[in-house]
Amino acid sequence: MRFSFLIPFLFILCRFSTVSTCDKRYESIFSFGDSLADTGNFLLSGALAFPVIRELPYGETFFRHATGRCSDGRLIVDFIAEAFGIPYLPPYLSLGKGKSFRHGVNFAVAGATALDPEFFYHQKLGRILWTNNSLSVQLGWFKKLKPSICTTKKGCDNFFRKSIFLVGEIGGNDYNYPFFVGGSIKQVQALVPLVVEAITKAASMLIEEGAVTLMVPGNFPIGCSAVYLTIFRSPNKGDYDENNGCLKAFNAFAQYHNTHLKLALDKLGLKYPHAKIIYADYYNAAMPLFQAPRSFGFYNGALRACCGGGGPYNFNNSARCGHIGSKACNDPSSYANWDGIHLTEGAYKIIATCLINVSFSSPP
């Protein structure tokens, strides 16, 4: 799809619309996924002794302190919560006795995969996993919590029909790990059916547990990510999209995953006609930011990271954001890319607004 004729339309709807446009038919959100949705579980899990996301500049824009979110501020899940008048979701690992979770819980963990960690250990990739809290672990947490939410089928039906289940984004790390150690696109493409199956099985399990409305996001255009642009930098101009400077092959891979995911969700919808299974098109919601970043207020562009340790895209694996040798920009709102891997609050807000107000979710 070419966006040249869509940019003015999207610019108005996505930049200047408010995310607070939804009715209040949903009263809770249950979120699963990875660092694109994690609001603190990775930090609380203790997976790393000194994670950089526990300190500024992470969280500097909105919360004014680090929260465990992999951005300078709020994430897509936060803006969706705002749109429905729901408080920001507490991370599951923060729940204690007497703590309320009536408005939902966030089970997402940074670094999480759709496939179980055993798969990656078998592939000799276990040593580079950020976390073993994969999608199946997160589903286990939900099952463990469920009796505290409702105890009868009627009670659960009444509660969950007013809930949204965000199943992802998840799967991106299943591809990142092998790509970053030298896996070819052809090799990693073989994982797509397995990853898609894991995601759809998770959605199916949640429906069996009582979920009625599920939003399942696709993958972002990873060829526009500073980490990919740095690691896979090419001297061949033909490898780059002339419209945005992104790596064409990796964006094509993301679209390949998204196509298979959408087809699988369509089949799942036939199996569960009573459920509303929404495919959230993160790819096309984000692409206008890379096509025309200045139109959305990102005057420093969308490919270069705000926080990093130098290089053409300000991503340096030996001086990533928060590490010695890195530096954060003065104005994150003028950047779409935060740390080379994740986006800024400003970018996430526009994407969330597009998902809610424009047809980047199907069915809407």
HELIX and SHEET records of a PDB file:
HELIX    1   1 ILE A    7  LEU A   10  1                                   4    
HELIX    2   2 PHE A   11  ARG A   15  3                                   5    
HELIX    3   3 PHE A   16  PHE A   16  1                                   1    
HELIX    4   4 ASN A   41  SER A   45  1                                   5    
HELIX    5   5 VAL A   52  ARG A   54  5                                   3    
HELIX    6   6 ILE A   76  ALA A   83  1                                   8    
HELIX    7   7 TYR A   92  SER A   94  5                                   3    
HELIX    8   8 PRO A  117  HIS A  122  1                                   6    
HELIX    9   9 GLY A  126  ILE A  128  5                                   3    
HELIX   10  10 LEU A  135  ILE A  149  1                                  15    
HELIX   11  11 LYS A  153  PHE A  160  1                                   8    
HELIX   12  12 GLY A  172  PHE A  180  1                                   9    
HELIX   13  13 ILE A  185  GLN A  189  1                                   5    
HELIX   14  14 VAL A  192  GLU A  208  1                                  17    
HELIX   15  15 ILE A  222  CYS A  224  5                                   3    
HELIX   16  16 ALA A  226  ILE A  231  1                                   6    
HELIX   17  17 LYS A  237  ASP A  239  5                                   3    
HELIX   18  18 LYS A  248  LYS A  271  1                                  24    
HELIX   19  19 TYR A  282  GLN A  291  1                                  10    
HELIX   20  20 PRO A  293  PHE A  296  5                                   4    
HELIX   21  21 PRO A  332  SER A  334  5                                   3    
HELIX   22  22 GLU A  345  ASN A  357  1                                  13    
SHEET    1   A 6 GLY A 104  ASN A 106  0                                        
SHEET    2   A 6 SER A  28  PHE A  32  1                                        
SHEET    3   A 6 SER A 163  VAL A 167  1                                        
SHEET    4   A 6 THR A 213  PRO A 217  1                                        
SHEET    5   A 6 LYS A 276  ALA A 280  1                                        
SHEET    6   A 6 SER A 361  SER A 362 -1                                        
SHEET    1   B 2 CYS A 307  GLY A 308  0                                        
SHEET    2   B 2 LYS A 327  ALA A 328 -1                                        
END                                                                             
